[in-house]
């Protein structure tokens, strides 16, 4: 493998990992209830198959940005996700992917987690 190809391969493998770590650091900085909500939505969105690594990273970065802004503005979690967090998470994920399978158990887990985070 030439140095150019190897460098591209390394960047392809490390880039998404770096973005994931940066995303996780951003989420850790959120107030506890917002962090709980983001982590629940994140777990739910893991059931969706990404179209590519860049889209996959972007959806989580955009989720973090949405909740960072909401926390800064004092926007209640229910105003962000509405009364149906499953519908919110699945619509959000569909902007970045072609599909995925979300079992009923995962939908209930998300609904319960948002209920606890929203109070």
VENBELGI-V522912 format. One record per residue. N is the residue number from 0. RES is the residue in one letter. PHI is phi in radians with two decimals (* if undefined). PSI is psi in whole degrees, 0 to 359 (NA if undefined). BURIAL is # if it has 24 or more other ideal C-beta (glycine too) atoms within 12 Angstrom, else .. Layout:
{{N	RES	PHI	PSI	BURIAL} {N	RES	PHI	PSI	BURIAL}}
This chain:
{{0	X	*	129	.} {1	X	-1.23	161	.} {2	X	-1.02	323	.} {3	X	-1.15	314	.} {4	X	-1.15	319	.} {5	X	-1.11	318	.} {6	X	-1.07	320	.} {7	X	-1.16	321	.} {8	X	-1.12	315	.} {9	X	-1.09	315	.} {10	X	-1.08	322	.} {11	X	-1.13	323	.} {12	X	-1.40	321	.} {13	X	-1.44	324	.} {14	X	-0.91	305	.} {15	X	-1.07	324	.} {16	X	-1.13	318	.} {17	X	-1.10	315	.} {18	X	-1.10	321	#} {19	X	-1.10	315	#} {20	X	-1.11	320	.} {21	X	-1.12	318	.} {22	X	-1.05	311	#} {23	X	-1.06	322	.} {24	X	-1.12	320	.} {25	X	-1.10	317	#} {26	X	-1.12	320	#} {27	X	-1.08	337	.} {28	X	-1.45	349	.} {29	X	-1.25	154	#} {30	X	-0.99	151	.} {31	X	-0.89	315	.} {32	X	-1.21	324	#} {33	X	-1.20	319	#} {34	X	-1.05	316	#} {35	X	-1.04	316	#} {36	X	-1.12	314	#} {37	X	-1.09	316	#} {38	X	-1.11	323	#} {39	X	-1.18	316	#} {40	X	-1.14	319	#} {41	X	-1.02	312	#} {42	X	-1.02	319	#} {43	X	-1.15	318	#} {44	X	-1.22	344	#} {45	X	-1.14	344	#} {46	X	-1.37	350	#} {47	X	-1.64	136	#} {48	X	-1.47	123	.} {49	X	-1.26	151	#} {50	X	-1.41	329	.} {51	X	-2.84	166	.} {52	X	-1.08	324	.} {53	X	-1.17	317	.} {54	X	-1.09	319	.} {55	X	-1.10	313	#} {56	X	-1.13	320	#} {57	X	-1.08	320	#} {58	X	-1.10	321	#} {59	X	-1.29	322	#} {60	X	-1.09	318	#} {61	X	-1.17	324	#} {62	X	-1.10	315	#} {63	X	-1.06	315	#} {64	X	-1.07	318	.} {65	X	-1.03	313	#} {66	X	-1.32	331	#} {67	X	-1.09	314	#} {68	X	-1.14	318	.} {69	X	-1.10	317	#} {70	X	-1.12	317	#} {71	X	-1.10	323	.} {72	X	-1.49	349	.} {73	X	1.32	24	.} {74	X	-1.26	126	.} {75	X	-1.08	148	.} {76	X	-0.99	319	#} {77	X	-1.09	331	.} {78	X	-1.23	335	.} {79	X	-1.40	306	#} {80	X	-1.65	346	#} {81	X	1.32	194	.} {82	X	-1.46	347	.} {83	X	-2.14	89	.} {84	X	-1.11	333	#} {85	X	-1.14	313	#} {86	X	-1.05	317	.} {87	X	-1.04	307	#} {88	X	-1.09	319	#} {89	X	-1.23	322	#} {90	X	-1.17	318	.} {91	X	-1.04	312	#} {92	X	-1.13	323	#} {93	X	-1.10	339	.} {94	X	-1.19	344	.} {95	X	-2.12	356	#} {96	X	-2.62	165	#} {97	X	-1.55	346	.} {98	X	2.96	199	.} {99	X	2.69	166	.} {100	X	-2.01	123	.} {101	X	-2.08	108	#} {102	X	-1.19	157	.} {103	X	-1.00	323	.} {104	X	-1.05	318	.} {105	X	-1.14	323	#} {106	X	-1.13	319	#} {107	X	-1.16	320	.} {108	X	-1.05	317	#} {109	X	-1.13	313	#} {110	X	-1.03	316	#} {111	X	-1.14	319	.} {112	X	-1.14	318	#} {113	X	-1.18	322	#} {114	X	-1.02	316	.} {115	X	-1.16	318	.} {116	X	-1.21	323	#} {117	X	-1.37	341	#} {118	X	1.44	NA	.}}
